[in-house]
Amino acid sequence: MTLAACGAGHASGAGPADLVLVARRIVTLDPERPSARALAVRDGRVVWLGDADAAVAQVGPRTQVLHRPDAVVVPGLVDSHAHLMGLGRSLSEIDVVGTPSAAAVAAAVAAAPAGPGWILGRGWDQNDWEDTAFPTHAPLTAAAPDRPVALRRIDGHALWLNAAALRLAGIDASTPDPADGRILRDADGAPTGVLIDGAMGLALRHVPEPDD
């Protein structure tokens, strides 16, 4: 007998389900029973999980029954804020989260795989260092004198460059601050290597987009 033909046999006292779904696999996220073949829904909530044969007990005369023999059913995935592209890019960049000093970040840059092009990364936070002032380009320049380096701060609101990146981006003492950002400068007005907010685009626009 199919579920659609069964009009009785629901759980005692609970009333029939509004919907019964039978699928190839239903992922439960319950470690004691990680999967099932059928589920029942009443009043917008999953009220039963079990085997396909046992699901007949959840069916009443008004129950909608769906057979999806090739389907895999998973719980709803809800994330109101995600940066999936950034996550993907981070897997090919230097992770400097939790580094204790500018020197430690420079060491990570020096250990980057050899090759042409930009060295990119993210995660530094000068507030975690003994010297909490914003760093200068000097440590990164020493670590990678010939390749441009651009490292985003952990909050994404600052970009730390080496001298090669400053040159490639054409950022010097004469470069004005954009309206929505700032170029940090030394006492002589020369860029120190840190760009804030909208100024980051002055350098990032020179970073090639990844191919497919």
MDTraj code that builds the backbone (N, CA, C; nanometers):
import mdtraj as md
import numpy as np

residues = "MET THR LEU ALA ALA CYS GLY ALA GLY HIS ALA SER GLY ALA GLY PRO ALA ASP LEU VAL LEU VAL ALA ARG ARG ILE VAL THR LEU ASP PRO GLU ARG PRO SER ALA ARG ALA LEU ALA VAL ARG ASP GLY ARG VAL VAL TRP LEU GLY ASP ALA ASP ALA ALA VAL ALA GLN VAL GLY PRO ARG THR GLN VAL LEU HIS ARG PRO ASP ALA VAL VAL VAL PRO GLY LEU VAL ASP SER HIS ALA HIS LEU MET GLY LEU GLY ARG SER LEU SER GLU ILE ASP VAL VAL GLY THR PRO SER ALA ALA ALA VAL ALA ALA ALA VAL ALA ALA ALA PRO ALA GLY PRO GLY TRP ILE LEU GLY ARG GLY TRP ASP GLN ASN ASP TRP GLU ASP THR ALA PHE PRO THR HIS ALA PRO LEU THR ALA ALA ALA PRO ASP ARG PRO VAL ALA LEU ARG ARG ILE ASP GLY HIS ALA LEU TRP LEU ASN ALA ALA ALA LEU ARG LEU ALA GLY ILE ASP ALA SER THR PRO ASP PRO ALA ASP GLY ARG ILE LEU ARG ASP ALA ASP GLY ALA PRO THR GLY VAL LEU ILE ASP GLY ALA MET GLY LEU ALA LEU ARG HIS VAL PRO GLU PRO ASP ASP".split()
xyz = np.array([
    [0.0856, -0.1202, 0.0000],
    [0.0000, 0.0000, 0.0000],
    [0.0885, 0.1243, 0.0000],
    [0.0569, 0.2225, -0.0827],
    [0.1332, 0.3463, -0.0841],
    [0.0822, 0.4402, 0.0240],
    [0.1669, 0.5388, 0.0594],
    [0.1248, 0.6359, 0.1595],
    [0.0031, 0.7142, 0.1132],
    [-0.0002, 0.7451, -0.0169],
    [-0.1117, 0.8246, -0.0671],
    [-0.2440, 0.7518, -0.0518],
    [-0.2386, 0.6194, -0.0489],
    [-0.3618, 0.5423, -0.0384],
    [-0.4026, 0.5176, 0.1058],
    [-0.3163, 0.5552, 0.1959],
    [-0.3424, 0.5274, 0.3374],
    [-0.4067, 0.6487, 0.4013],
    [-0.5263, 0.6357, 0.4539],
    [-0.5958, 0.7502, 0.5115],
    [-0.6093, 0.7427, 0.6606],
    [-0.5443, 0.6510, 0.7260],
    [-0.5560, 0.6395, 0.8710],
    [-0.4250, 0.5872, 0.9258],
    [-0.4219, 0.5758, 1.0588],
    [-0.3048, 0.5175, 1.1218],
    [-0.2074, 0.6181, 1.1754],
    [-0.2480, 0.7428, 1.1940],
    [-0.1579, 0.8431, 1.2479],
    [-0.1332, 0.8176, 1.3958],
    [-0.0303, 0.8880, 1.4481],
    [0.0080, 0.8672, 1.5876],
    [-0.1078, 0.9023, 1.6796],
    [-0.1284, 0.8199, 1.7794],
    [-0.2412, 0.8350, 1.8702],
    [-0.2335, 0.9674, 1.9443],
    [-0.3428, 1.0444, 1.9405],
    [-0.3508, 1.1679, 2.0164],
    [-0.2840, 1.2865, 1.9511],
    [-0.2069, 1.2627, 1.8489],
    [-0.1320, 1.3728, 1.7892],
    [-0.2022, 1.4308, 1.6686],
    [-0.2862, 1.3565, 1.6044],
    [-0.3506, 1.4012, 1.4824],
    [-0.2615, 1.3764, 1.3632],
    [-0.3208, 1.3675, 1.2457],
    [-0.2421, 1.3401, 1.1267],
    [-0.1517, 1.4579, 1.0914],
    [-0.0484, 1.4290, 1.0159],
    [0.0438, 1.5330, 0.9713],
    [-0.0181, 1.6134, 0.8576],
    [0.0289, 1.7354, 0.8417],
    [-0.0113, 1.8157, 0.7264],
    [0.0657, 1.7720, 0.6019],
    [0.1886, 1.7276, 0.6232],
    [0.2744, 1.6868, 0.5118],
    [0.3596, 1.5694, 0.5545],
    [0.3712, 1.4710, 0.4679],
    [0.4656, 1.3610, 0.4862],
    [0.5555, 1.3574, 0.3619],
    [0.6845, 1.3549, 0.3861],
    [0.7821, 1.3517, 0.2779],
    [0.8666, 1.2257, 0.2902],
    [0.8746, 1.1521, 0.1808],
    [0.9589, 1.0320, 0.1750],
    [1.0687, 1.0587, 0.0729],
    [1.1938, 1.0416, 0.1135],
    [1.3068, 1.0733, 0.0269],
    [1.4130, 0.9649, 0.0368],
    [1.5127, 0.9762, -0.0479],
    [1.6228, 0.8786, -0.0433],
    [1.6990, 0.8899, 0.0882],
    [1.7196, 1.0149, 0.1330],
    [1.7898, 1.0349, 0.2594],
    [1.7486, 1.1683, 0.3176],
    [1.7233, 1.1699, 0.4471],
    [1.6935, 1.2925, 0.5200],
    [1.8013, 1.3097, 0.6258],
    [1.8778, 1.4167, 0.6157],
    [1.9854, 1.4443, 0.7112],
    [1.9244, 1.5076, 0.8357],
    [1.9466, 1.4463, 0.9508],
    [1.8793, 1.4903, 1.0731],
    [1.9642, 1.5798, 1.1629],
    [2.0981, 1.5716, 1.1515],
    [2.1916, 1.6370, 1.2430],
    [2.1814, 1.5828, 1.3855],
    [2.1186, 1.4688, 1.4007],
    [2.1122, 1.4005, 1.5293],
    [2.2177, 1.2901, 1.5281],
    [2.3227, 1.2995, 1.6112],
    [2.4289, 1.1983, 1.6061],
    [2.3814, 1.0573, 1.6391],
    [2.2706, 1.0440, 1.7133],
    [2.2197, 0.9116, 1.7458],
    [2.1434, 0.8499, 1.6292],
    [2.0923, 0.9356, 1.5401],
    [2.0256, 0.8859, 1.4202],
    [2.0497, 0.9872, 1.3086],
    [2.1619, 0.9764, 1.2410],
    [2.2023, 1.0810, 1.1464],
    [2.1157, 1.0927, 1.0221],
    [2.0389, 0.9896, 0.9899],
    [1.9566, 0.9993, 0.8697],
    [1.8272, 0.9220, 0.8879],
    [1.7294, 0.9566, 0.8051],
    [1.6000, 0.8902, 0.8047],
    [1.5513, 0.8860, 0.6605],
    [1.4395, 0.8188, 0.6393],
    [1.3823, 0.8084, 0.5047],
    [1.2528, 0.8876, 0.4899],
    [1.1929, 0.9277, 0.6018],
    [1.0659, 0.9985, 0.5937],
    [1.0542, 1.0974, 0.7090],
    [0.9753, 1.2012, 0.6861],
    [0.9466, 1.2975, 0.7924],
    [0.8016, 1.3424, 0.7807],
    [0.7504, 1.3915, 0.8928],
    [0.6138, 1.4431, 0.8968],
    [0.6159, 1.5843, 0.9525],
    [0.5324, 1.6702, 0.8949],
    [0.5239, 1.8100, 0.9349],
    [0.3816, 1.8409, 0.9786],
    [0.3691, 1.9066, 1.0933],
    [0.2391, 1.9519, 1.1409],
    [0.2535, 2.0945, 1.1930],
    [0.1653, 2.1816, 1.1479],
    [0.1668, 2.3219, 1.1904],
    [0.3019, 2.3879, 1.1664],
    [0.3646, 2.3531, 1.0546],
    [0.4891, 2.4172, 1.0165],
    [0.6127, 2.3658, 1.0851],
    [0.6016, 2.2576, 1.1596],
    [0.7176, 2.2022, 1.2313],
    [0.7327, 2.0539, 1.2001],
    [0.8577, 2.0096, 1.1948],
    [0.8839, 1.8664, 1.1794],
    [0.8510, 1.7987, 1.3116],
    [0.7557, 1.7047, 1.3086],
    [0.7107, 1.6405, 1.4322],
    [0.7471, 1.4928, 1.4381],
    [0.8020, 1.4403, 1.3287],
    [0.8327, 1.2975, 1.3281],
    [0.9365, 1.2694, 1.2207],
    [1.0284, 1.1765, 1.2515],
    [1.1262, 1.1253, 1.1566],
    [1.1298, 0.9745, 1.1709],
    [1.1438, 0.9049, 1.0608],
    [1.1497, 0.7599, 1.0727],
    [1.1647, 0.6918, 0.9389],
    [1.1320, 0.5621, 0.9374],
    [1.1412, 0.4829, 0.8158],
    [1.0216, 0.5100, 0.7255],
    [1.0395, 0.4829, 0.5982],
    [0.9329, 0.5083, 0.5015],
    [0.8086, 0.4269, 0.5337],
    [0.8245, 0.2991, 0.5709],
    [0.7089, 0.2145, 0.5986],
    [0.6311, 0.2642, 0.7199],
    [0.7031, 0.3181, 0.8199],
    [0.6364, 0.3639, 0.9416],
    [0.5643, 0.4959, 0.9229],
    [0.5936, 0.5661, 0.8126],
    [0.5324, 0.6969, 0.7918],
    [0.3832, 0.6893, 0.7678],
    [0.3308, 0.5714, 0.7337],
    [0.1861, 0.5596, 0.7103],
    [0.1065, 0.5982, 0.8337],
    [0.1664, 0.5838, 0.9515],
    [0.0960, 0.6169, 1.0753],
    [0.0751, 0.7672, 1.0909],
    [0.1448, 0.8481, 1.0096],
    [0.1317, 0.9931, 1.0195],
    [0.0331, 1.0512, 0.9185],
    [-0.0239, 0.9660, 0.8338],
    [-0.1059, 1.0131, 0.7223],
    [-0.2542, 1.0113, 0.7588],
    [-0.3213, 1.1236, 0.7301],
    [-0.4664, 1.1326, 0.7452],
    [-0.5290, 1.1659, 0.6110],
    [-0.6602, 1.1835, 0.6075],
    [-0.7285, 1.2075, 0.4790],
    [-0.6875, 1.3365, 0.4102],
    [-0.6343, 1.4337, 0.4855],
    [-0.5942, 1.5607, 0.4249],
    [-0.4423, 1.5788, 0.4197],
    [-0.3697, 1.4776, 0.4518],
    [-0.2237, 1.4869, 0.4514],
    [-0.1703, 1.4896, 0.3090],
    [-0.0836, 1.5840, 0.2817],
    [-0.0130, 1.5869, 0.1530],
    [0.1079, 1.4938, 0.1639],
    [0.1173, 1.4020, 0.0688],
    [0.2262, 1.3048, 0.0704],
    [0.3137, 1.3266, -0.0525],
    [0.4424, 1.3460, -0.0281],
    [0.5378, 1.3671, -0.1366],
    [0.6380, 1.2523, -0.1383],
    [0.6514, 1.1855, -0.2513],
    [0.7532, 1.0829, -0.2704],
    [0.8645, 1.1426, -0.3564],
    [0.9829, 1.1500, -0.3014],
    [1.0978, 1.2013, -0.3741],
    [1.2122, 1.1001, -0.3613],
    [1.2081, 0.9919, -0.4373],
    [1.3037, 0.8819, -0.4173],
    [1.4489, 0.9178, -0.4471],
    [1.4728, 1.0256, -0.5199],
    [1.6105, 1.0641, -0.5517],
    [1.6598, 1.1838, -0.4710],
    [1.5778, 1.2325, -0.3795],
    [1.6112, 1.3569, -0.3100],
    [1.6887, 1.3314, -0.1812],
    [1.7760, 1.4267, -0.1493],
    [1.8413, 1.4339, -0.0182],
    [1.7903, 1.5607, 0.0490],
    [1.7380, 1.5475, 0.1679],
    [1.6764, 1.6584, 0.2392],
    [1.7683, 1.6998, 0.3540],
    [1.7955, 1.8303, 0.3636],
    [1.8818, 1.8814, 0.4701],
    [1.8072, 1.9902, 0.5462],
    [1.8450, 2.0156, 0.6717],
    [1.7839, 2.1260, 0.7455],
    [1.8111, 2.2589, 0.6750],
    [1.7243, 2.3558, 0.6963],
    [1.7431, 2.4870, 0.6357],
    [1.8732, 2.5504, 0.6819],
    [1.9469, 2.6081, 0.5899],
    [2.0719, 2.6765, 0.6203],
    [2.0446, 2.8265, 0.6155],
    [2.0580, 2.8942, 0.7283],
    [2.0261, 3.0354, 0.7379],
    [2.1500, 3.1102, 0.7829],
    [2.1987, 3.2013, 0.6995],
    [2.3118, 3.2862, 0.7350],
    [2.2822, 3.4234, 0.6785],
    [2.2558, 3.5184, 0.7660],
    [2.2143, 3.6502, 0.7191],
    [2.3301, 3.7363, 0.6740],
    [2.4544, 3.6917, 0.6972],
    [2.5685, 3.7756, 0.6613],
    [2.6865, 3.6851, 0.6312],
    [2.7286, 3.6826, 0.5066],
    [2.8395, 3.5962, 0.4684],
    [2.9205, 3.6619, 0.3580],
    [3.0506, 3.6363, 0.3567],
    [3.1409, 3.6868, 0.2540],
    [3.2048, 3.5661, 0.1863],
    [3.1294, 3.4993, 0.1008],
    [3.1763, 3.3733, 0.0439],
    [3.2945, 3.3938, -0.0500],
    [3.2918, 3.4997, -0.1302],
    [3.4051, 3.5248, -0.2188],
    [3.5318, 3.5518, -0.1378],
    [3.5177, 3.6307, -0.0317],
    [3.6330, 3.6585, 0.0534],
    [3.6878, 3.5333, 0.1191],
    [3.5986, 3.4441, 0.1608],
    [3.6435, 3.3178, 0.2192],
    [3.7217, 3.2369, 0.1175],
    [3.6704, 3.2297, -0.0042],
    [3.7413, 3.1542, -0.1071],
    [3.8787, 3.2113, -0.1357],
    [3.8864, 3.3440, -0.1456],
    [4.0161, 3.4052, -0.1727],
    [4.1129, 3.3835, -0.0566],
    [4.0618, 3.3848, 0.0657],
    [4.1505, 3.3714, 0.1810],
    [4.2249, 3.2382, 0.1819],
    [4.1690, 3.1379, 0.1154],
    [4.2342, 3.0069, 0.1133],
    [4.3620, 3.0078, 0.0312],
    [4.3809, 3.1082, -0.0530],
    [4.5031, 3.1179, -0.1319],
    [4.5892, 3.2354, -0.0870],
    [4.5590, 3.2927, 0.0290],
    [4.6338, 3.4068, 0.0799],
    [4.7005, 3.3736, 0.2129],
    [4.7840, 3.4642, 0.2589],
    [4.8535, 3.4464, 0.3867],
    [4.7580, 3.4781, 0.5015],
    [4.7512, 3.3894, 0.5967],
    [4.6689, 3.4100, 0.7157],
    [4.7590, 3.4608, 0.8271],
    [4.7406, 3.5873, 0.8667],
    [4.8235, 3.6445, 0.9732],
    [4.7394, 3.6805, 1.0951],
    [4.6258, 3.6131, 1.1101],
    [4.5429, 3.6326, 1.2294],
    [4.6201, 3.5847, 1.3525],
    [4.6206, 3.6663, 1.4574],
    [4.6848, 3.6271, 1.5825],
    [4.8343, 3.6466, 1.5866],
    [4.8941, 3.7038, 1.4840],
    [5.0389, 3.7269, 1.4866],
    [5.0735, 3.8277, 1.5963],
    [5.1838, 3.8051, 1.6710],
    [5.2119, 3.8868, 1.7891],
    [5.2885, 4.0146, 1.7610],
    [5.3339, 4.0357, 1.6376],
    [5.4156, 4.1533, 1.6095],
    [5.4240, 4.1754, 1.4598],
    [5.4701, 4.2955, 1.4232],
    [5.4937, 4.3238, 1.2821],
    [5.6010, 4.2317, 1.2257],
    [5.6991, 4.1987, 1.3076],
    [5.8050, 4.1080, 1.2622],
    [5.7495, 3.9702, 1.2297],
    [5.6525, 3.9245, 1.3068],
    [5.5918, 3.7937, 1.2803],
    [5.5141, 3.7960, 1.1493],
    [5.4480, 3.9060, 1.1213],
    [5.3779, 3.9183, 0.9934],
    [5.4782, 3.9174, 0.8789],
    [5.5877, 3.9904, 0.8960],
    [5.6909, 3.9937, 0.7929],
    [5.7489, 3.8549, 0.7691],
    [5.7656, 3.7778, 0.8755],
    [5.8175, 3.6409, 0.8600],
    [5.7217, 3.5556, 0.7778],
    [5.5909, 3.5754, 0.7980],
    [5.4925, 3.5007, 0.7189],
    [5.4992, 3.5418, 0.5720],
    [5.5229, 3.6686, 0.5466],
    [5.5373, 3.7158, 0.4089],
    [5.6615, 3.6557, 0.3457],
    [5.7715, 3.6539, 0.4208],
    [5.8956, 3.5979, 0.3676],
    [5.8815, 3.4502, 0.3352],
    [5.7922, 3.3809, 0.4056],
    [5.7725, 3.2372, 0.3844],
    [5.6695, 3.2068, 0.2762],
    [5.6154, 3.3086, 0.2130],
    [5.5150, 3.2866, 0.1079],
    [5.5768, 3.2106, -0.0090],
    [5.4988, 3.1292, -0.0770],
    [5.5529, 3.0548, -0.1916],
    [5.6164, 3.1495, -0.2933],
    [5.7281, 3.1071, -0.3465],
    [5.7986, 3.1890, -0.4439],
    [5.7178, 3.2005, -0.5723],
    [5.7360, 3.3096, -0.6408],
    [5.6666, 3.3286, -0.7677],
    [5.6435, 3.4749, -0.7943],
    [5.5962, 3.5078, -0.9119],
    [5.5695, 3.6478, -0.9444],
    [5.4362, 3.6930, -0.8866],
    [5.4105, 3.8197, -0.8982],
    [5.2794, 3.8725, -0.8608],
    [5.2691, 3.9120, -0.7154],
    [5.1491, 3.9523, -0.6805],
    [5.1218, 4.0051, -0.5472],
    [5.1255, 3.8965, -0.4407],
    [5.1686, 3.9371, -0.3220],
    [5.1513, 3.8561, -0.2014],
    [5.0384, 3.9210, -0.1223],
    [4.9312, 3.8458, -0.1033],
    [4.8121, 3.8983, -0.0377],
    [4.7857, 3.8244, 0.0919],
    [4.7192, 3.8904, 0.1842],
    [4.6852, 3.8256, 0.3096],
    [4.5933, 3.9124, 0.3922],
    [4.5571, 3.8597, 0.5072],
    [4.4645, 3.9318, 0.5945],
    [4.4776, 3.8818, 0.7376],
    [4.4469, 3.9722, 0.8327],
    [4.4333, 3.9278, 0.9703],
    [4.5169, 4.0009, 1.0723],
    [4.6107, 4.0865, 1.0323],
    [4.6945, 4.1540, 1.1307],
    [4.6112, 4.2529, 1.2132],
    [4.6569, 4.2737, 1.3355],
    [4.5896, 4.3674, 1.4258],
    [4.6952, 4.4241, 1.5187],
    [4.7325, 4.5464, 1.4945],
    [4.8401, 4.6075, 1.5734],
    [4.8029, 4.6207, 1.7205],
    [4.6739, 4.6137, 1.7529],
    [4.6339, 4.6200, 1.8937],
    [4.6788, 4.4974, 1.9725],
    [4.7147, 4.3895, 1.9024],
    [4.7643, 4.2694, 1.9689],
    [4.9155, 4.2732, 1.9909],
    [4.9818, 4.3764, 1.9405],
    [5.1263, 4.3828, 1.9477],
    [5.1720, 4.4702, 2.0653],
    [5.2956, 4.4530, 2.1043],
    [5.3507, 4.5376, 2.2109],
    [5.3506, 4.6834, 2.1672],
    [5.3896, 4.7078, 2.0415],
    [5.3814, 4.8415, 1.9849],
    [5.2501, 4.8499, 1.9086],
    [5.1546, 4.9241, 1.9607],
    [5.0198, 4.9256, 1.9034],
    [5.0010, 5.0339, 1.7968],
    [5.1088, 5.1032, 1.7615],
    [5.0987, 5.2006, 1.6535],
    [5.0853, 5.1276, 1.5201],
    [5.0227, 5.1933, 1.4224],
    [5.0158, 5.1335, 1.2898],
    [5.1575, 5.1101, 1.2372],
    [5.1808, 4.9988, 1.1693],
    [5.3152, 4.9679, 1.1210],
    [5.3512, 5.0521, 0.9982],
    [5.4791, 5.0488, 0.9619],
    [5.5247, 5.1103, 0.8378],
    [5.5544, 5.0001, 0.7365],
    [5.5855, 5.0405, 0.6160],
    [5.6132, 4.9426, 0.5104],
    [5.7451, 4.8693, 0.5319],
    [5.8322, 4.9202, 0.6196],
    [5.9688, 4.8693, 0.6297],
    [5.9789, 4.7182, 0.6518],
    [5.9053, 4.6585, 0.7487],
    [5.9188, 4.5128, 0.7667],
    [5.8765, 4.4332, 0.6442],
    [5.7695, 4.4763, 0.5786],
    [5.7228, 4.4048, 0.4596],
    [5.8184, 4.4247, 0.3432],
    [5.8759, 4.5430, 0.3332],
    [5.9714, 4.5698, 0.2263],
    [6.0950, 4.4832, 0.2417],
    [6.1405, 4.4668, 0.3655],
    [6.2562, 4.3812, 0.3891],
    [6.2243, 4.2351, 0.3600],
    [6.1011, 4.1934, 0.3889],
    [6.0628, 4.0537, 0.3685],
    [6.0409, 4.0212, 0.2213],
    [5.9946, 4.1178, 0.1440],
    [5.9648, 4.0952, 0.0021],
    [5.9997, 4.2221, -0.0751],
    [6.1276, 4.2449, -0.1013],
    [6.1667, 4.3708, -0.1654],
    [6.1236, 4.3836, -0.3111],
    [6.1000, 4.2712, -0.3780],
    [6.0753, 4.2756, -0.5217],
    [5.9311, 4.2454, -0.5622],
    [5.8478, 4.2019, -0.4692],
    [5.7088, 4.1698, -0.5012],
    [5.6164, 4.2604, -0.4230],
    [5.5073, 4.3065, -0.4829],
    [5.4119, 4.3887, -0.4078],
    [5.3394, 4.3054, -0.3025],
    [5.3219, 4.3639, -0.1864],
    [5.2544, 4.2978, -0.0742],
    [5.1382, 4.3852, -0.0301],
    [5.0225, 4.3246, -0.0098],
    [4.9052, 4.3958, 0.0417],
    [4.8350, 4.3064, 0.1426],
    [4.8304, 4.3508, 0.2666],
    [4.7698, 4.2726, 0.3748],
    [4.6575, 4.3536, 0.4390],
    [4.5379, 4.2992, 0.4341],
    [4.4249, 4.3659, 0.4982],
    [4.4304, 4.3468, 0.6497],
    [4.3899, 4.4521, 0.7207],
    [4.3730, 4.4411, 0.8653],
    [4.2573, 4.3463, 0.8946],
    [4.2514, 4.2941, 1.0152],
    [4.1529, 4.1921, 1.0492],
    [4.0104, 4.2405, 1.0293],
    [3.9870, 4.3714, 1.0461],
    [3.8510, 4.4235, 1.0292],
    [3.8220, 4.4683, 0.8870],
    [3.9220, 4.4584, 0.7986],
    [3.9010, 4.4962, 0.6600],
    [3.9016, 4.6452, 0.6342],
    [3.9368, 4.7282, 0.7331],
    [3.9311, 4.8729, 0.7173],
    [4.0679, 4.9379, 0.6983],
    [4.1720, 4.8583, 0.6868],
    [4.3057, 4.9126, 0.6622],
    [4.3838, 4.8131, 0.5775],
    [4.4754, 4.8658, 0.4982],
    [4.5580, 4.7844, 0.4095],
    [4.7033, 4.8229, 0.4326],
    [4.7876, 4.7227, 0.4532],
    [4.9303, 4.7429, 0.4820],
    [5.0095, 4.6999, 0.3591],
    [5.0881, 4.7927, 0.3041],
    [5.1631, 4.7691, 0.1821],
    [5.3128, 4.7750, 0.2073],
    [5.3880, 4.7101, 0.1181],
    [5.5322, 4.7293, 0.1162],
    [5.5664, 4.8355, 0.0123],
    [5.6964, 4.8660, 0.0004],
    [5.7389, 4.9730, -0.0906],
    [5.7059, 4.9392, -0.2353],
    [5.7207, 4.8115, -0.2726],
    [5.6920, 4.7726, -0.4111],
    [5.5452, 4.7967, -0.4453],
    [5.4557, 4.7708, -0.3517],
    [5.3132, 4.7937, -0.3760],
    [5.2827, 4.9426, -0.3849],
    [5.3478, 5.0225, -0.3002],
    [5.3277, 5.1667, -0.3082],
    [5.3721, 5.2205, -0.4441],
    [5.4865, 5.1717, -0.4917],
    [5.5358, 5.2174, -0.6218],
    [5.4419, 5.1746, -0.7344],
    [5.3987, 5.0485, -0.7317],
    [5.3128, 4.9993, -0.8383],
    [5.1816, 5.0771, -0.8423],
    [5.1305, 5.1147, -0.7257],
    [5.0049, 5.1883, -0.7180],
    [5.0234, 5.3379, -0.7429],
    [5.1493, 5.3840, -0.7515],
    [5.1744, 5.5255, -0.7747],
    [5.1401, 5.6128, -0.6560],
    [5.1517, 5.5584, -0.5358],
    [5.1187, 5.6337, -0.4147],
    [5.2460, 5.6947, -0.3583],
    [5.2519, 5.8271, -0.3528],
    [5.3675, 5.8957, -0.2967],
    [5.3198, 6.0169, -0.2179],
    [5.4124, 6.1028, -0.1821],
    [5.3778, 6.2168, -0.0975],
    [5.2791, 6.3110, -0.1648],
    [5.2736, 6.3094, -0.2973],
    [5.1834, 6.4010, -0.3680],
    [5.0436, 6.3441, -0.3881],
    [5.0228, 6.2194, -0.3522],
    [4.8923, 6.1567, -0.3727],
    [4.7927, 6.2091, -0.2694],
    [4.6820, 6.2663, -0.3120],
    [4.5861, 6.3189, -0.2144],
    [4.5048, 6.2068, -0.1501],
    [4.4581, 6.2325, -0.0301],
    [4.3665, 6.1388, 0.0346],
    [4.2321, 6.1406, -0.0386],
    [4.1730, 6.0233, -0.0611],
    [4.0376, 6.0226, -0.1165],
    [3.9387, 6.0740, -0.0132],
    [3.8206, 6.1089, -0.0596],
    [3.7210, 6.1663, 0.0309],
    [3.6770, 6.0674, 0.1380],
    [3.6818, 5.9376, 0.1044],
    [3.6313, 5.8365, 0.1980],
    [3.7423, 5.7543, 0.2621],
    [3.8644, 5.8066, 0.2652],
    [3.9733, 5.7307, 0.3250],
    [4.0931, 5.8190, 0.3542],
    [4.2015, 5.7516, 0.3948],
    [4.3197, 5.8277, 0.4352],
    [4.4461, 5.7477, 0.4071],
    [4.5489, 5.8160, 0.3627],
    [4.6820, 5.7589, 0.3465],
    [4.7634, 5.8012, 0.4688],
    [4.8047, 5.7042, 0.5496],
    [4.8862, 5.7405, 0.6655],
    [5.0239, 5.7850, 0.6168],
    [5.0779, 5.8899, 0.6807],
    [5.2020, 5.9513, 0.6357],
    [5.2964, 5.9734, 0.7532],
    [5.4276, 5.9832, 0.7205],
    [5.5260, 6.0154, 0.8235],
    [5.5387, 6.1666, 0.8386],
    [5.6332, 6.2088, 0.9185],
    [5.6461, 6.3516, 0.9471],
    [5.6780, 6.4336, 0.8231],
    [5.7371, 6.3696, 0.7223],
    [5.7712, 6.4395, 0.5988],
    [5.6610, 6.4319, 0.4937],
    [5.5502, 6.3641, 0.5265],
    [5.4395, 6.3538, 0.4335],
    [5.4449, 6.2328, 0.3426],
    [5.5479, 6.1509, 0.3555],
    [5.5592, 6.0316, 0.2721],
    [5.4667, 5.9224, 0.3251],
    [5.4055, 5.8436, 0.2371],
    [5.3177, 5.7350, 0.2832],
    [5.3948, 5.6344, 0.3669],
    [5.3349, 5.5954, 0.4786],
    [5.4002, 5.4972, 0.5657],
    [5.3802, 5.3543, 0.5174],
    [5.2751, 5.3325, 0.4369],
    [5.2442, 5.1977, 0.3909],
    [5.1079, 5.1487, 0.4347],
    [5.0352, 5.2265, 0.5134],
    [4.9010, 5.1870, 0.5593],
    [4.7972, 5.2796, 0.4975],
    [4.6974, 5.2189, 0.4362],
    [4.5857, 5.2914, 0.3765],
    [4.4593, 5.2590, 0.4548],
    [4.3772, 5.3602, 0.4781],
    [4.2570, 5.3439, 0.5589],
    [4.1331, 5.3559, 0.4698],
    [4.0412, 5.2604, 0.4858],
    [3.9094, 5.2606, 0.4212],
    [3.9187, 5.2891, 0.2718],
    [3.8578, 5.3971, 0.2241],
    [3.8502, 5.4213, 0.0809],
    [3.9841, 5.4337, 0.0117],
    [4.0879, 5.4649, 0.0855],
    [4.2215, 5.4746, 0.0257],
    [4.2752, 5.3385, -0.0162],
    [4.2196, 5.2312, 0.0387],
    [4.2675, 5.0982, 0.0024],
    [4.2508, 5.0717, -0.1467],
    [4.1486, 5.1300, -0.2041],
    [4.1235, 5.1083, -0.3454],
    [4.2342, 5.1606, -0.4344],
    [4.3136, 5.2566, -0.3869],
    [4.4246, 5.3080, -0.4659],
    [4.5245, 5.1983, -0.4994],
    [4.5363, 5.1008, -0.4080],
    [4.6272, 4.9883, -0.4316],
    [4.5541, 4.8663, -0.4841],
    [4.4374, 4.8369, -0.4287],
    [4.3681, 4.7134, -0.4648],
    [4.3229, 4.7115, -0.6100],
    [4.3043, 4.8265, -0.6708],
    [4.2648, 4.8277, -0.8111],
    [4.3752, 4.7768, -0.9026],
    [4.4962, 4.7664, -0.8492],
    [4.6078, 4.7141, -0.9274],
    [4.6284, 4.5636, -0.9065],
    [4.5512, 4.5044, -0.8160],
    [4.5608, 4.3602, -0.7919],
    [4.4759, 4.2881, -0.8962],
    [4.5337, 4.1991, -0.9758],
    [4.4550, 4.1308, -1.0789],
    [4.3417, 4.0495, -1.0179],
    [4.2279, 4.0504, -1.0858],
    [4.1170, 3.9662, -1.0431],
    [4.1517, 3.8197, -1.0681],
    [4.1096, 3.7289, -0.9795],
    [4.1371, 3.5865, -1.0032],
    [4.0619, 3.5358, -1.1245],
    [4.1242, 3.4426, -1.1962],
    [4.0553, 3.3832, -1.3096],
    [3.9550, 3.2788, -1.2598],
    [3.8839, 3.2191, -1.3520],
    [3.7807, 3.1212, -1.3130],
    [3.8398, 3.0059, -1.2342],
])
top = md.Topology()
chain = top.add_chain()
for i, resn in enumerate(residues, 1):
    res = top.add_residue(resn, chain, resSeq=i)
    for name in ("N", "CA", "C"):
        top.add_atom(name, md.element.get_by_symbol(name[0]), res)
traj = md.Trajectory(xyz[None], top)
